[in-house]
Amino acid sequence: MSEIVQLTLPIFGLVGLGWTAVRTGLAPRTALDALGAFAFRFALPALVFRLIAGRPLAGLLDPVFYGGYLLGGIVVFAVAFALSRILDRRAAAAAGARASAAAVGNLGFLGPPLMLAFFGEQGAGPLAMAILAEIMVLLSVGAVIMSTAGSGDRAGIGSLLLRGTLLNPVVAAILLGTALAATGATLPVPAERFLAQLGAAAGPTALFALGGALALQHIDRATVATAAAITTAKLIAYPALVWWILAHLLRMDPFWVQTGVLMAALPTAGNVYVVARQYAADADRVSAAVLLSTVVSIVTVPLVAAWALG
């Protein structure tokens, strides 16, 4: 357990540093946009592309893992949606936003540093498939529900889905890296070094920007119960279900089970809030869930990692 804590503590320490810097005024809020843009549009895609392009395609993708991980996300999404409609009787748009918050994790910012810390470059394959499952499928379905049921700009759903999937820099890096890996070609040495240097900045920059963004979010009493329910589904129910599907239903090798469980245990992604705000779909409670799940994951991620790896 102590080794798990030593691996995760620096990662969440960078998130805490960003939070502290913004809350104390040591880092201006205006800097967050630049840091986030650099991490999301340049550093993270470079890291992901290099990791995927440098591995044999046969060891990179596993359709069984992809299907099992996606199945877990679909079940969590469906249950969260149904319970939100039944218990709270909210509009379908709000239920879609909550379901997305329960099933879409922060794989873009937290995924790469965690996968590298625990599994090295071998973790690139599961990370890529998890991102494709959650961003290209689950968040897209959630956006459709929020758009068609909400009061936002319904005409923009097509462009939003396109920006959120194929035009997402990390998703594009995954697709391009996979295409290069399929050819068997290798990157030229200068390109390899350039991507390595650029990608090395991904983890610290992304985590610092994430912490700063969390410092700007707030939770009030009216949103605590909903945020707590979403957090429980995201940090406990989701990884437990993925573990059961991969380990017992599909009987996959321990490596795939461990990577799947760890990624499912990550907190709610901030881009769910962006979509919910776009369509006026319970954005305040989704924002609270992003903040609460990230804070709680400081404790739960090491526990889940110790359980899965043990």
N, C-alpha and C positions, 0 to 999 in steps of 0.2 A: 504493500500500500504506500509506503514511503517513497518508493521509486515512481509510482504513479503521480503522487503529489509533486515531486520534483520536476516531472515533465510538464504538468499542467500549470503549476504556479507561475512560471515566467510568462506564459501565454496570457493568463488572466491578469497578471501583474501589469502588462502593457495596456490592457483595457482599463484597469484602475488608474494607471498613470494619465491616460487621456482624459478620463473623467475628472480626476483631481485638477489637471492643468486648466480645463475649461471652467470648472466650478470656482477655482481660485483666481481666475483671470490671467494666469501665466501664459495661456495660449488663447488668442482671440478667437471668437466664434467664427469669424470670417475665414480663418485658416482651415476650418474643417472641410469646407467645400473643395478647396484645392487638394488637401490630403486625401480625401475620399475619392476624388476624381483620379488622382494619380494612382492610387492603389487599385481601384476598380477597373480603370480603362487601360492601364499600362502594366503595372507591376504584377498583379495577380494573373492576367492573361499570359504574360511572359513566363511566369512560373509554371502554370498549368500546361501551356504548350510545350515547354521544354521537357517536363516530366513525362508527358504522354508520347511525344514524338521520339523520345529516346528509348522507348521500351518496345519489345516485340508485340505485335497486335494480338497474338494468341494468348499472351498472359495478361493483356490489358482489359479485355472485355469478356464478360460471362453473361450470356442471356438469362441463365437461370437466376443468377444473383440479381440482375436488373428486374426481372419479373417478380421475384420474391420481395425485394425492397419496395418496389412500386405497389405491390399488393398490400403491404403493411401501411403505406401512406394512404392508399385508397380507403382502407377500412377505418383508419383514424379520422380521415376527412369526412367520410359518410356518417360515422357515429357522432362526431362533433356537430355536424350540420343538423342531424336529426334531433339531438338533444337540445340544441339551441332553439330550434323551432318549437319543440314540445314544451320545454320548461320555461322559457322566457317569452315565447310567442312573439319573437322579433320578426321583422321582415326578412324575406329570403336573402336580401343583400347583406344584412348584418350577420345572418347565419353563415353565409358564404365567406365573409371576412373572418369570422371566428374559426371556421373549419380550416381555412388556409393558414391561419396563425398556428393551429394545432398540428399541421402536417408539413409545413415548409420551414426548414431550419436554416440557420445562418451558415450554410456550407461555403459560401463564397469567401467570407472574411475569417471565420474560425476553422473551417475545414482544412485548408492547406497546412497551416502550422501544426494542427493537431495530428493530421495524418503523417506528416514528416517526422514529428516527434515520436510517434508510437511505431510507425511501420516503415519509415524511410520512403524512398522513391517508389517502393512497391505499392504504397497506398494510393498512387495516382489513379489507377484503374477503377477501384471502388468509388473513389471520390467523384470521378467523372460521371459514372453511371448514376450515382445518387443525385448529382446536380441536374442531370438530364431528366431524371424521374420527377424531382420536386419542382423544378422551374418550368420545364417544357410541358409537363402534364398537370400536376396538382395545382400549381399557381395559375396556369392558364384556365383550368376549369373554374377555379375560384374567381378569376377575373370575369369570366363569362357570366357567372351567377350574379356577381356584384353589378355588372353592367346592365344585364337584362332586367334585374329586379330592383335596382336602385334608382336614385333620382339624378344620377350624374350624367355625363355626356356619353350617351349610348352609341353615338355615331363613331366614337373614337375607339371602340373595342378592338377593331382589327389592327389598327396601328399600335395600340398598346401591347397586344399579344406579340406582334412582330418585334417590337423593341425589347420585350421581355424575354424573347427566346432567341431567334436567329441573330438579332442585332445586339444581344447581350454579349459584352466582350469576353466574358469567361466561357460562355457557351460556344461562342465562335472559336475560341482558342481550343476547346475540346474537340470540336468537329475538324478543325484544320490539323490539329496534332494527330488525331486518329487517321485522317487521310494520309498524312506523311508516314505514319507508322505502317500503314497498309502497303505502302510502296517499298518498304525496306530501306529507304534512303536514309542517310545520316546528315545531320546539320554540319555545315562548314565550321571549322574551328572558331573563326571570328564571330560567327553568328551564335555559336554555342556559348562563348564567353560573354557576349553582349546580353543574351537572355539570362544567363546565370547571374550577372551583376544586377540586372534590372529586377529579376525575380527575387533576389535576396532582400530587396527592400519591401517586398509584398507583405510579409508577416508583420513586422514592426509598424509599418505605416497603416495598414488596414486595421490592426488592433487598436492603435492609438486613436485613429479616426472614429472607430466604433465606440470607444469609451467616451470621447468627446460628444458624440451624437447622443449617447445615453444621458449625459449630463443635462441635456436640454429637454428631456422628457420628464413628465411628472405623473404621479398616480394619486388620484383623490379617492375618497371613501366609496363613492358610487361605483367605481370601476374595479375595486379590489377583488370582489367575489368572482367576477367574470375573468379577470386577469389570472386569478389563482386557479380557476378551473382549466383555462387554456394551458397554463404552465404545467399543471399536473398531467394533462393529456400529452403535452409535447415532451416533457422530460422523463416521464415514468411509463405511461401507457405505450407510447410509440416505440421506444427501445425494447420494451418487454415483448411487444407483439412481433417486432422484427426478429428478435432472438428466437421466438417460438417458430416462426415461419422458416427461417434459414436453418436453424439447428435441428428442429424436429420434423417439420413438414417436408422440407427439401433435403435435409441431411447433408448440408454443404460442409466443406472443410472448415476447420477452426478459423483460418485467416479471413475468409469471407464473412463468417458469423461475427467475428470480433470487429471488423471494419464497419459492417452494417449497423451493429448495435451502437458503436461509438458515434457514428454520424447521425443516427436517429435520435441520439440523446442531446444534440446541440440545441440551443435556444432558438426561439422564433426569429425569422429573418426580418430585417428592417424593410425589405422591399414589399413585404405584405402590407405594411402600414402605408407605403407610397400608393399602392393600388387601391387600398381601402379609402384613402383620402381623395383619390381621383374620382371615386364614385360615391362619395358621401355615405360609406357603408361602415358605420360604427368605428370610425378611425380612432377615436379617443381610447376605446377599450383595447383595440389592437395595439396602439402605442404603449399602453400600460402593460400589456402582455409581453411585448418586446423587452421592456425594461425589467419587469419582474422575472421573466424566464432567464434573462442573461445574468441577473444577480444570483438567482438560485442555482444556476448551472455551475457557478464557481464551486459549489459543494457537490452537486449531483454528478457532474461529468467525471471527476476523479473516482467517485464511488461506482458509477456504471463501468468505467474503464477497468477498475480493479476486479469487479464481478465478471466482466466479459473476458478479460485476459487471464483471470485466475482459473 
